[in-house]
Amino acid sequence: MLSEEDRHKMDNTLKSLQDIVSTLLPEKNPAFVFKDLNVVETLQGFWEKKRNQGTVFKNGSLVVYESVPSSAAPYVCYVTLPGGSCFGSFQYCLTKADARRDAARVALVNSVFNEQPSRIITMEFIRNSIDEAMDSVCGSTKDAMDPSTSIGAYYRMLEANRGKTMLEFQELMTVFQLLHWNGSLKILRERKCSRQDVISYYSNQPLDDCLRSQMALDWLLKEKKTPGIIPVELQSALKDLERARETGRELRFHKERKEILVLSLSQIGSESNNDQMCEQTICDSNLLGLCNIMQFIQERNL
């Protein structure tokens, strides 16, 4: 059962979401802003409308739901949007249907809010983000203009994504967050590959089964060196996912961590399966500082 403090936090989060939706949908009664909507149908319609308006999605416009197996309440459901962003139910749901609707509700609010002008990457947004980044690492304007620095690389990534929404940018950043978490970036720094080449490559690299398999293989190698590290890291990922879900945050990074580690566990002791995992041939550079800055900015803006 949730504590009173947790319930209070969830109630405050829901109220904030209701305030946003009632502002965006003024014709709805604020007290019944969600009850007046079939949120599952409305969410699907929202993304189909974006597709009809010309937005291209690699995996189609279908909204995907995933219920967490459970024999009793509270039930939990995750929803993945066509662009890749993921959200989850955050209330105490007594049925699987309630959890599905709750996840759709959170995703709908974020989807609609993401269309607002304040969520578009503009020159003003870029300037503010770079200022915050420089403050966080005691950087300078000179650093921002130098593509070989973390701040300079971040500046160019924002520039390259000008006009996109924050959710679109977050989907791109998830790949770099995973590379940072996976430990790949530290290794890639030692290989001294070009920072610009890495950004260029991974900015166009989909977060697909091949990339997940490669990261899962990396964790298998870590498990051989440090037995028990995967279960420990999986527990950490599950806790982070739970905390983020209960506050209505975007979950893709935490959920991908969990799935990569679960894949790794399933491969332990199966060397033949390891050989079938995808391999990447590109040599990547060290973007460790860049990812630290990205994480700082995302916490401020998402």
Secondary structure, DSSP 8 states (H G I E B T S, - for coil): ---HHHHHHHHHHHHHHHHHHHHH-TTS-GGGTTTTS-HHHHHHHHHHHHHHTT---TT-S--EEEE---SSSSB-EEEE-TTS-EEE--S-BSSHHHHHHHHHHHHHHHHHHTTSGGGB--HHHHHHHHHHHHHHHT--HHHHH-TTSHHHHHHHHHHHTTT-BHHHHHHHHHHHHHHHHHTHHHHHHHTT--HHHHHHHHTT----HHHHHHHHHHHHHHHHHSTTHHHHHHHHHHHHHHHHHHTT---HHHHHHHHHHHHHHHHTT-HHHHHHS----------HHHHHHHHHHHHHH-
